[in-house]
Amino acid sequence: MLLRKTALVLALATAALLTSTATANAAPAPATAAPTTPFAAAAAANPVIVVGGLSGVAVAYEPIAARLRADGYRAFIYQLPGLGLGDIPTSARAFASYVNQVRANTGAATVDVVAHSEGGLVSRYYLKRLGGTATVGRYVSLGTPQYGTYVANIVAFLGLGSCAGVVACQQMSIGSAFLADLNDGDDTPGAVRYTTIRTVQDELVRPTGNAAVNDGATNVLIQAYCPLRVVGHLGLVLDGTAYTIVRGALVDGPVRPNCLAL
C-alpha cells in the first residue's frame, strides 16, 4: 500500500500544486525583468530554458524562473507535450524546435537548460541523439532519473498495468530499452557543462544515486553539503539551497550551496 500510495501521491501532489491552464509550447515571449544583482551581470548571455517534468504544468516552474529573472537571466519555461506522458524521444524532438524558437527570438547562439525530473531525460536525449550539443552551453538536471527509478517499475509490479499505460513511465523504469540506449556510451557528449542535483528525500527517484551521470559531470547531492536540508522531488524547483547550486552551475562556479537559503 505504501508503494501504491507513492505512485498516487505524484498525481495528487502535482494536481494540487501545479494545476493551471498555462502552457509553454507556444512561441516564447522574452522575459522583461532587468538584472537586479551584480552576480548575473556577466552571466546572463545565454537564455535559460526551464524544462518541466512528468505532469508538470508551466506555472509550477514560475518560482525558479522568477529567481533566474531576478538574477538577470532571460528565462523561459518549456512544458512537455502532453504533460510528458508520451514517448520521451518524441518530446525531445518537440523540445529541439522550442530551443530554436528561443534562439531565434533572442538572437542567442546557445541556451542553457535547467531541467526537472523527466525534463532532464528529454533534454539529455536532445543533446545526445538530436545534435543539441551545438546549441546548449550548460545542462543542469534536478531529480532526473538518469538511470531509471524503481518507482516506475513498482507501478507495473503492483498490477496497475505497464506503468498504468504511461509510455514515459515505462521508459523511466530501470532497465528500459530507452535508458539502455540513452546511457550507451558517453553520458556527457560535446562541450556542454553537465551538472546534476539530487536529494536523499526524493520520493520518486529510487535509488537516488540514479539521478547522477558519469563521464565528467558535476553530480551534487544536497545533503552532502547540507545534511539537515529536507528537499523532496517536487521541492527541488522551489528550494533555495537547490537554487544556489543551479546559480553556481550557470556561471561555471564551484559547488558552494547556501544551506540557509530560502
Secondary structure by P-SEA (a helix, b strand, c coil): caaaaaaaaaaaaaaacccccccccccccccccccccccccccccbbbbbbbccccccccaaaaaaaaaaaccbbbbbcccccccccaaaaaaaaaaaaaaaaaaccccbbbbbbccaaaaaaaaaaccccccccccbbbbccccccccaaaaaaaaaccccccccaaaaaaccccaaaaaaaccccccccbbbbbbbbccccccccccccccccccccccccccccccccccccccccaaaaaaaaaaaaccccccccccc
